[in-house]
Amino acid sequence: MNSSLEDKKNQLLAKLRKQGISDEAVLEALAEIPREDFIADYLRAQAYENAALPIESEQTISQPFIVAYMTQELRVDKSHKVLEVGTGSGYQAAVLAKLCKRLFTIERHMPLHKTAEEMFKKLRLFNVTTLFGNGMRGWKEQEPFDRIMVTAAGEDIPDELLYQLKDGGILIIPVGGQEETQHIIRVTRHGDDFDVKTLLPVKFVPLLSGIVHSS
């Protein structure tokens, strides 16, 4: 990384601290993962701006604050088996992989799935397992999960994901339609009961079913 990008990364991390990101493990993961590698070359200079940026398949790489916030609210530790729905660029997955024991991540767009797989290999993130498929169904063969993160906004919370959580597990998901205010929701499972807490207002691409083989 050149010194200009390094300076911008340090400035971003300082800004995230001021915005309430206090989990040192999350901040360290953000410091270690090169966000510039997950975006197109022409956007490289913007890698450490606190903004969402476009990627392939009409998707986005989330704003660093949102990545940090959702990760912090997920309360991940090194013993956890985590499911991510919506691999996208792979950036959020890479951050999670630094914090958990095993990460399983699902992407419905084949171009994004392939690009992210290559990035995980490049970064030597060997605790990441990828799947090209419909993330709304979760990953039944690998359930239960200690933690689940969804990186696209659902109209509601898919039941299949709720029931793939371990007892005591946490799910983080943005909820809301594209024409309304969405909110990050944190769900904690207690047996067959689910404690739901509304957190931050956000704007995410929609959570959709099905798969897409090309851009």
C-alpha positions, -999 to 999 in steps of 0.1 A, spaced: 0 0 0 13 35 -9 18 60 19 -12 81 7 -36 51 11 -20 42 44 -26 78 57 -62 76 45 -68 43 62 -54 56 95 -77 87 92 -107 65 85 -100 43 115 -97 74 137 -130 86 123 -147 52 130 -135 54 166 -152 89 169 -184 74 154 -186 48 182 -166 18 169 -149 7 201 -142 -30 195 -105 -32 191 -107 -66 173 -130 -51 147 -108 -21 142 -77 -44 139 -95 -65 112 -104 -33 93 -67 -22 95 -55 -56 82 -79 -60 52 -69 -39 21 -102 -24 10 -85 -11 -22 -82 -47 -34 -119 -52 -34 -128 -24 -58 -120 -14 -94 -86 3 -101 -103 36 -110 -118 38 -75 -86 29 -56 -80 64 -44 -114 64 -28 -109 31 -10 -107 47 25 -134 73 21 -163 65 44 -186 58 15 -202 29 -3 -187 22 -38 -200 4 -69 -188 -31 -77 -198 -57 -104 -234 -69 -110 -249 -36 -100 -240 -42 -63 -220 -21 -38 -192 -25 -13 -207 -11 19 -195 21 37 -167 12 61 -187 25 91 -216 2 83 -192 -28 79 -176 -19 112 -209 -13 129 -226 -45 118 -195 -65 127 -194 -49 161 -231 -56 167 -226 -92 156 -203 -98 186 -181 -124 169 -152 -143 186 -127 -169 176 -149 -198 186 -177 -189 163 -190 -205 131 -205 -176 111 -228 -175 80 -228 -145 57 -256 -140 32 -244 -119 3 -206 -122 -3 -206 -93 -27 -170 -80 -32 -159 -102 -3 -147 -73 19 -172 -78 47 -165 -116 46 -127 -109 49 -133 -88 79 -154 -115 95 -129 -142 87 -103 -123 108 -126 -125 138 -142 -160 137 -132 -197 135 -151 -206 103 -170 -184 78 -195 -197 53 -205 -171 27 -232 -173 0 -234 -152 -32 -262 -153 -58 -242 -135 -86 -216 -159 -102 -192 -131 -112 -190 -118 -76 -188 -153 -63 -157 -161 -85 -140 -128 -78 -144 -131 -41 -131 -167 -41 -99 -155 -58 -96 -126 -33 -99 -150 -3 -71 -171 -18 -49 -141 -24 -53 -129 12 -48 -165 25 -81 -166 43 -83 -203 46 -112 -204 71 -137 -191 44 -160 -215 26 -180 -201 -3 -212 -211 -20 -229 -199 -52 -266 -201 -43 -297 -186 -29 -288 -170 4 -323 -166 16 -324 -203 22 -293 -201 43 -269 -231 43 -288 -260 58 -260 -285 54 -238 -264 77 -263 -253 103 -265 -243 132 -245 -211 132 -233 -190 161 -238 -159 141 -255 -149 108 -249 -116 89 -271 -106 59 -256 -79 37 -287 -70 17 -321 -56 28 -350 -80 32 -387 -69 33 -387 -91 64 -364 -116 82 -363 -150 64 -375 -177 88 -350 -202 74 -322 -180 86 -337 -176 120 -339 -213 125 -304 -219 114 -291 -199 144 -279 -217 175 -297 -211 207 -281 -179 220 -270 -170 185 -272 -135 169 -284 -125 134 -278 -90 119 -299 -80 89 -310 -48 73 -348 -48 69 -371 -26 48 -382 -20 12 -363 0 -13 -387 29 -11 -387 31 27 -363 37 55 -345 5 63 -330 -4 96 -303 -28 108 -320 -54 130 -303 -76 156 -321 -108 165 -310 -130 194 -323 -166 196 -336 -179 229 -349 -214 222 -380 -209 200 -382 -172 209 -364 -144 191 -355 -111 207 -355 -84 181 -338 -50 185 -339 -22 159 -306 -4 155 -294 20 128 -313 35 97 -295 24 65 -298 20 28 -289 -14 13 -295 -32 -21 -324 -56 -19 -322 -92 -6 -334 -114 -35 -339 -151 -41 -326 -171 -71 -292 -170 -87 -276 -150 -115 -250 -167 -137 -237 -135 -154 -234 -98 -148 
